[in-house]
Amino acid sequence: MPKSYKKYTIDIKVGDKIQVGRFRNVTTMVKNITIDEHGQPIIHTNKGKKKLFTCRIHKLTPGTKTPKQILLEVKNRKKT
């Protein structure tokens, strides 16, 4: 029986903001989009080259919060 796959369409343009880094908390801007030798999309940002699917797309993240805001919410939840 064949596996069921979902289809995702991602609209990324030059000038969009994405979040990169170990914890995906550094916001960068897309400067260029190219294809590498294996046919995979590469995003050129002001922080360097990144593979497309190793970042968080800022505009697709609902209610994006800073790390400080997240820590304050967790701290407030523990108090109550």
NUTIVEX-692697 format. One line per field, with one value per residue (C-alpha): residue number from 1; residue in one letter; x, y, z. Coordinates in pm, whole numbers, plus 50000, padded with zeros to 5 digits. Each point is the difference from the previous one (the first is absolute). Layout:
NUTIVEX-692697
n <- NUM, ...
res <- A, ...
c1 <- X, ...
c2 <- Y, ...
c3 <- Z, ...
***
This chain:
NUTIVEX-692697
n <- 1, 2, 3, 4, 5, 6, 7, 8, 9, 10, 11, 12, 13, 14, 15, 16, 17, 18, 19, 20, 21, 22, 23, 24, 25, 26, 27, 28, 29, 30, 31, 32, 33, 34, 35, 36, 37, 38, 39, 40, 41, 42, 43, 44, 45, 46, 47, 48, 49, 50, 51, 52, 53, 54, 55, 56, 57, 58, 59, 60, 61, 62, 63, 64, 65, 66, 67, 68, 69, 70, 71, 72, 73, 74, 75, 76, 77, 78, 79, 80
res <- M, P, K, S, Y, K, K, Y, T, I, D, I, K, V, G, D, K, I, Q, V, G, R, F, R, N, V, T, T, M, V, K, N, I, T, I, D, E, H, G, Q, P, I, I, H, T, N, K, G, K, K, K, L, F, T, C, R, I, H, K, L, T, P, G, T, K, T, P, K, Q, I, L, L, E, V, K, N, R, K, K, T
c1 <- 50000, 50150, 50078, 49792, 50195, 49886, 50083, 50154, 50055, 50238, 50008, 50342, 50116, 50303, 49943, 49809, 50114, 50097, 50132, 50325, 50248, 50013, 49671, 49853, 50000, 50218, 49796, 50168, 49890, 50005, 50233, 50004, 49874, 50205, 50021, 50301, 50168, 49747, 49699, 49911, 49901, 50254, 49905, 50262, 49947, 50195, 50127, 50126, 49866, 49731, 49816, 49634, 49855, 50230, 49843, 49674, 49799, 49909, 49676, 49866, 50056, 49682, 50055, 50378, 50147, 50348, 50182, 49960, 49623, 49985, 50204, 49777, 49688, 50149, 50099, 49648, 49841, 50211, 49888, 49631
c2 <- 50000, 50340, 50253, 50313, 50322, 50353, 50273, 50322, 50309, 50257, 50351, 50151, 50316, 50223, 50238, 49754, 49953, 49656, 49876, 49805, 49882, 49706, 50092, 50182, 50331, 50223, 50194, 50049, 50127, 49799, 50160, 49732, 49648, 49750, 49625, 49793, 49716, 49749, 50203, 50117, 50364, 50220, 50331, 50274, 50224, 50274, 49725, 49774, 49710, 49775, 49696, 50083, 49746, 50071, 50331, 50130, 50223, 50311, 50079, 49645, 50000, 50110, 50251, 50007, 50088, 50083, 49752, 50240, 50009, 49621, 49970, 50255, 49804, 49675, 50168, 50145, 49660, 49839, 50265, 49930
c3 <- 50000, 49905, 50271, 50024, 49955, 50062, 49756, 50126, 49792, 50146, 49860, 50074, 49831, 50020, 50289, 50221, 50359, 50127, 50332, 50009, 50260, 50236, 50167, 49696, 50186, 49778, 49745, 49661, 49660, 49677, 49743, 49727, 49930, 49796, 49934, 50111, 49808, 50139, 49888, 50352, 50063, 50180, 50163, 50012, 50304, 50169, 50237, 49719, 49794, 50150, 49871, 49945, 50240, 50295, 50095, 50141, 49768, 50197, 49815, 50049, 50376, 50176, 50280, 49980, 50340, 50117, 50224, 50296, 49951, 49994, 50322, 50176, 49902, 50129, 50326, 50042, 49935, 50275, 50254, 49946
***
